[in-house]
């Protein structure tokens, strides 16, 4: 598909008139989707799709359109020709965009990784075998995903990787279940079986009588999945330069220096080796790593080309929403195997959900425990926990209340498949807190 995309780009180049520029953005996939219910295959399907976005630019005026490619050059060439004529007519009717910024320097790149995945049938067979004893409900998405960029300046960028994401729950009955995931670029039967075995061990604990605790502050351990929900919420403008300039960012106090996090906390957008491409729609490249928080202090933001133009800054290749796509948190020194012992007495929280800001300017979050969360005494799980709501500031959670982060980190890709498979991901440790405030 790479050479076909470049062939289309070359064709568009020949159709330009005086003063016109173009950019092309391609997103495509050849994915296998399998749904499971009661540990068996419920639905299986394949999706092969390629979408091309064409932007026509003249001065500071620009318009764009998207088409679905057929991979038949004559057919797609005619579709592009029709769209180009329509865009050219529309171009005279749009106002100039003072914040338009496109890459003028040519930086062509290529990252193509051959698939290391076994056939989907083999993965399914191994999943069904491992889940034979359990009521497993899950979803497997696997296969290559590609992105491409081309411009009238001659820049060409290509990114293609093959990955998988297996997301599942083991159902215990009532409102009790264990949720887990296994994802990456290399499918290992042993790794998948170990993850299901871990879920199964928690499933047995869910059979015990559930405990309800009174509101208050409790020592807590957040698994990487639970911490991921917290950071996903922080992504809503937390690292955006636009939101910081507008004084709307929940991390504004961190930027201004009136608040800080624990020295254990370091966060960065790490494009190198991730699922997301290291280039974006306007043709700007992303650094291999963009520090955002370093040792608890503000280190930087994500700056899109439009924000860079508006505030006279230098873009670092951020997307239009200025949200991280490959966010990583530095690991700590606590082995996961010792997390319960270090917790001693308190809450083991596997998952959180329904998160939102209760006070955005104070970076205060609220949300609810979900799935396998437990009450722990003396380093041992005693009982499953009935649903609780927390309400606490991130400056406390990952500030004075943060005791330790785990040595091991978990790769957590975004499971969204609306329109296309998401390429966003997190790489996070677990977090031990000396206090998390629960309100009901």
C-alpha positions in Angstrom: 0.0 0.0 0.0 2.9 2.3 0.6 3.9 2.5 -3.1 0.3 2.9 -4.1 -0.1 5.8 -1.8 3.0 7.5 -3.2 1.6 6.8 -6.7 -1.6 8.7 -5.8 0.5 11.5 -4.3 2.5 11.9 -7.5 -0.7 12.0 -9.5 -2.2 14.8 -7.4 1.0 16.7 -7.9 0.4 16.7 -11.7 -3.1 18.2 -11.2 -2.1 21.3 -9.3 -2.5 24.8 -10.7 -0.4 27.9 -10.1 -0.1 28.7 -6.4 -1.8 25.6 -5.2 -0.4 23.2 -2.6 -1.7 19.9 -1.2 -1.3 17.4 1.6 -2.5 13.8 1.7 -3.1 11.8 4.8 -3.7 8.0 4.6 -5.0 5.8 7.4 -5.6 2.1 6.8 -5.8 -1.3 8.4 -6.3 -5.0 7.6 -7.8 -6.1 10.9 -9.3 -9.3 12.3 -11.9 -8.8 15.0 -13.2 -11.7 17.1 -15.7 -11.5 19.9 -15.9 -14.1 22.6 -18.8 -15.1 24.9 -18.8 -17.9 27.5 -15.2 -18.6 26.5 -16.1 -19.4 22.9 -16.1 -17.5 19.6 -19.4 -15.5 19.2 -18.5 -13.4 16.1 -15.6 -13.1 13.7 -14.9 -10.7 10.9 -12.3 -8.9 8.9 -12.0 -5.2 8.0 -9.7 -4.0 5.2 -10.1 -0.2 4.7 -8.0 2.8 3.5 -9.1 6.3 3.9 -7.4 9.2 2.1 -7.8 12.8 3.2 -6.9 15.5 0.6 -6.2 19.1 1.6 -6.0 21.8 -1.1 -4.2 25.0 0.0 -3.7 28.3 -1.7 -2.0 31.0 0.5 -3.8 30.8 3.8 -7.0 29.3 2.4 -7.5 25.6 2.7 -10.3 23.0 2.3 -10.2 19.3 2.6 -12.2 16.1 1.7 -11.9 12.4 2.5 -12.5 9.4 0.2 -12.5 5.7 0.7 -9.9 4.0 -1.5 -10.6 0.9 -3.6 -6.9 0.2 -4.3 -7.8 0.3 -8.0 -5.7 3.2 -9.4 -8.1 4.2 -12.3 -11.1 4.3 -10.0 -9.3 6.2 -7.2 -7.7 8.6 -9.6 -11.1 9.5 -10.9 -12.4 10.0 -7.3 -9.4 12.3 -6.5 -9.9 14.3 -9.7 -13.6 14.9 -8.8 -12.7 15.9 -5.3 -9.9 18.2 -6.4 -12.4 20.1 -8.7 -14.9 20.4 -5.9 -12.3 21.6 -3.5 -10.9 24.1 -6.0 -14.4 25.6 -6.4 -14.9 25.8 -2.6 -11.4 27.4 -2.0 -12.5 30.8 -3.3 -15.4 30.9 -0.8 -13.4 30.3 2.4 -11.7 32.9 4.5 -8.0 33.0 5.1 -6.9 31.0 8.1 -4.3 33.0 10.1 -3.3 30.0 12.2 -2.6 27.6 9.3 0.9 26.2 9.5 2.2 23.4 7.2 5.7 21.9 7.2 7.9 23.7 4.6 11.1 21.7 5.3 11.0 18.2 3.8 11.6 15.4 6.3 10.7 12.0 4.8 10.6 9.0 7.0 9.7 5.3 6.8 8.9 2.8 9.5 7.7 -0.6 8.3 7.7 -3.5 10.6 6.8 -7.0 9.3 4.0 -8.7 11.2 5.2 -11.0 13.9 1.7 -12.2 14.6 0.5 -15.8 14.1 -2.7 -16.4 12.1 -5.8 -15.2 13.9 -7.1 -18.8 14.0 -4.1 -19.9 16.1 -4.6 -17.0 18.6 -8.3 -17.9 18.8 -7.6 -21.6 19.4 -5.2 -20.7 22.2 -7.6 -18.3 23.8 -10.5 -20.8 23.7 -8.3 -23.5 25.3 -7.1 -21.2 28.1 -10.7 -19.9 28.8 -12.4 -23.4 28.7 -13.2 -23.3 32.4 -14.5 -19.8 32.6 -17.3 -17.5 31.6 -15.0 -15.3 29.5 -16.4 -12.3 27.5 -13.8 -10.6 25.4 -12.6 -9.0 22.2 -9.5 -9.6 20.1 -8.3 -7.1 17.5 -5.2 -7.9 15.5 -3.4 -7.1 12.2 -1.5 -4.3 10.5 -2.3 -0.6 10.7 -0.7 2.0 8.4 -0.5 5.8 8.1 1.0 7.9 5.4 1.7 11.6 4.7 2.6 13.3 1.4 2.8 16.9 0.4 3.4 19.0 -2.7 6.8 19.9 -1.3 7.8 16.3 -1.9 7.7 15.0 1.7 6.8 11.3 2.1 6.2 9.6 5.4 5.1 6.0 6.1 4.3 4.1 9.3 3.1 0.5 9.3 3.1 -1.9 12.3 1.1 -5.0 13.2 -0.2 -5.4 16.7 -2.9 -7.2 18.8 -5.1 -6.3 21.7 -7.0 -8.9 23.6 -9.4 -7.4 26.2 -11.6 -9.6 28.3 -13.6 -10.1 31.5 -14.1 -13.2 33.6 -17.6 -13.1 35.0 -18.2 -14.1 38.6 -21.9 -13.3 38.9 -24.1 -10.3 39.9 -22.0 -7.2 39.4 -18.7 -8.9 40.0 -16.1 -9.6 37.2 -12.4 -9.4 36.6 -11.2 -7.3 33.7 -7.8 -7.7 32.1 -6.0 -7.2 28.8 -3.0 -8.5 26.9 -1.5 -6.6 24.1 1.7 -6.0 22.0 3.5 -6.7 18.8 4.6 -10.3 19.6 1.9 -12.9 20.6 3.1 -15.3 23.2 0.8 -18.1 24.3 2.5 -18.3 27.7 1.9 -14.5 28.3 -1.7 -14.8 27.4 -2.3 -17.8 29.6 -0.5 -16.2 32.5 -2.7 -13.1 32.2 -5.9 -15.3 32.2 -4.5 -17.3 35.1 -4.0 -14.1 37.0 -7.6 -13.1 36.3 -8.8 -16.5 37.4 -7.1 -16.2 40.7 -8.9 -13.0 41.4 -12.2 -14.6 40.2 -12.0 -17.0 43.1 -11.6 -14.1 45.5 -14.7 -12.5 44.2 -16.7 -15.4 45.5 -16.2 -14.2 49.0 -18.8 -12.0 50.7 -18.3 -8.4 49.6 -17.3 -5.7 52.0 -18.7 -2.1 52.2 -16.4 0.5 53.8 -17.2 3.9 55.2 -16.2 7.0 53.4 -12.7 8.3 54.2 -9.1 8.2 53.2 -7.6 4.7 52.6 -4.2 3.4 51.7 -4.6 2.2 48.2 -2.8 0.3 45.4 -3.7 1.3 41.8 -2.9 -1.3 39.1 -1.5 0.1 35.8 -5.1 -0.2 34.4 -6.6 1.9 37.2 -3.8 4.5 36.9 -4.4 4.5 33.2 -7.9 5.8 33.8 -6.6 8.6 35.9 -4.0 9.7 33.2 -6.6 9.3 30.4 -8.7 11.9 32.2 -5.6 14.1 32.6 -5.1 13.9 28.8 -8.3 16.1 28.5 -6.3 19.2 28.1 -3.7 18.5 30.8 -0.7 18.6 28.4 -2.1 20.9 25.8 -0.3 24.2 25.2 -3.5 25.7 23.9 -5.3 24.9 27.2 -2.4 26.2 29.2 -2.3 29.5 27.3 -6.1 29.8 27.8 -5.7 29.1 31.5 -8.0 26.1 31.3 -5.5 23.3 31.8 -5.9 21.1 35.0 -2.1 21.3 35.2 -1.9 25.1 35.1 -0.7 25.3 38.7 2.0 22.8 37.9 3.2 24.9 35.0 3.1 28.1 37.1 5.1 26.4 39.9 2.5 26.8 42.6 2.0 23.0 42.8 4.2 20.0 42.2 3.9 16.2 42.1 6.0 13.6 43.7 9.7 13.4 42.5 8.8 9.8 41.6 6.6 11.0 38.7 8.1 11.5 35.3 5.9 11.5 32.2 6.8 11.8 28.5 5.3 11.4 25.1 7.5 8.7 23.6 6.9 8.3 19.8 9.8 6.0 19.2 8.6 2.4 18.9 5.0 3.1 19.7 1.8 2.3 17.8 1.2 5.9 16.6 3.1 7.4 13.7 5.9 9.8 14.5 4.4 12.4 12.1 1.1 14.2 11.9 -1.4 15.7 9.5 0.5 18.9 8.7 3.7 17.0 8.0 5.6 17.9 11.2 7.7 15.1 12.8 7.5 14.2 16.5 10.6 13.9 18.6 11.4 10.4 19.8 10.6 11.7 23.3 8.9 14.9 24.6 9.2 15.3 28.4 6.0 16.5 30.0 6.7 16.1 33.8 10.1 15.4 35.1 10.7 14.4 38.8 7.3 15.9 39.7 7.9 19.3 38.0 6.5 20.7 34.8 8.8 19.9 31.9 6.9 20.8 28.7 3.6 20.6 26.7 2.3 19.3 23.4 2.2 22.1 20.8 0.2 21.6 17.6 1.1 23.6 14.5 -2.0 25.8 14.9 -1.1 26.7 18.5 2.5 27.3 17.5 1.3 29.8 14.8 -1.2 31.5 17.2 1.2 32.0 20.1 4.5 32.3 18.1 6.0 29.1 19.5 7.7 26.1 17.9 5.6 23.0 17.3 6.7 19.6 18.5 4.5 17.7 16.2 1.5 17.3 18.4 -1.9 16.4 17.0 -4.7 18.9 16.7 -6.1 18.0 20.2 -2.7 18.2 21.7 -3.3 14.9 23.6 -0.6 12.3 24.1 -0.7 9.3 21.8 2.2 7.3 23.3 2.3 8.4 27.0 4.8 6.7 29.3 5.4 7.0 33.0 8.8 6.1 34.4 9.0 3.0 36.5 9.7 2.9 40.2 11.4 0.4 42.5 8.5 -1.7 44.0 8.3 -5.2 42.5 4.7 -6.0 41.6 5.1 -9.3 43.6 5.5 -7.2 46.7 2.7 -4.8 46.1 0.2 -6.4 48.5 2.8 -6.7 51.2 3.7 -3.0 50.8 0.0 -2.1 50.8 -0.4 -4.0 54.1 -4.0 -2.8 54.9 -6.2 -0.9 52.5 -7.6 -1.1 49.0 -6.3 -3.0 45.9 -8.0 -1.3 43.0 -7.9 -3.1 39.6 -10.0 -0.7 37.6 -11.7 2.7 37.7 -14.3 4.2 35.5 -16.7 7.1 35.0 -13.9 9.5 35.8 -14.3 13.3 35.4 -13.1 16.5 37.0 -14.9 17.6 40.1 -12.7 20.8 40.2 -10.7 21.2 37.0 -8.6 24.1 38.2 -7.5 22.1 41.3 -7.0 19.0 39.1 -9.5 17.2 41.3 -10.9 14.0 39.9 -13.9 11.8 40.8 -14.7 8.3 39.7 -15.8 4.9 40.8 -14.1 1.6 41.5 -14.8 -1.1 38.9 -14.6 -4.9 38.6 -12.0 -6.7 40.9 -11.3 -4.3 43.7 -10.5 -5.7 47.1 -10.1 -5.0 50.8 -6.6 -6.1 52.0 -5.4 -6.8 55.5 -1.9 -7.7 56.5 -0.8 -7.9 52.9 -3.5 -10.5 52.0 -6.8 -10.0 50.1 -9.7 -10.5 52.5 -12.8 -9.6 50.6 -14.1 -8.0 47.4 -15.0 -4.4 47.7 -18.5 -3.0 46.9 -18.5 -0.1 44.5 -17.1 3.1 46.0 -16.7 6.7 44.6 -13.4 8.6 45.1 -12.9 12.3 44.9 -9.3 13.5 45.2 -6.8 15.9 43.7 -4.1 14.5 41.4 -1.7 16.8 43.3 -2.4 14.6 46.4 -2.7 11.3 44.7 0.6 11.6 42.7 2.0 14.1 45.1 2.5 13.8 48.8 0.4 10.6 48.9 2.5 8.7 46.4 4.6 6.1 48.2 6.0 4.0 45.3 5.7 3.0 41.7 6.3 -0.6 40.5 9.3 -1.8 38.6 7.2 -3.5 36.0 5.1 -1.5 33.6 2.1 -2.6 31.5 1.5 -1.7 27.9 -2.1 -0.4 27.6 -3.3 0.3 24.1 -6.6 2.2 23.5 -9.2 -0.4 22.7 -11.3 2.1 20.6 -12.3 0.9 17.1 -14.8 3.6 16.2 -14.2 4.1 12.5 -10.7 2.6 12.7 -8.4 1.0 15.3 -6.9 3.6 17.6 -3.1 3.8 17.8 -2.9 5.6 21.1 -1.3 3.8 24.1 0.0 4.0 27.6 3.0 2.4 29.3 2.5 2.6 33.0 3.6 1.2 36.4 1.3 0.5 39.3 1.1 3.1 42.1 1.0 2.7 45.9 -0.8 5.6 47.7 -0.8 6.3 51.4 -4.3 7.8 51.0 -7.1 8.0 48.5 -10.2 9.9 49.5 -13.5 8.0 49.1 -16.8 10.0 49.5 -19.5 7.3 49.2 
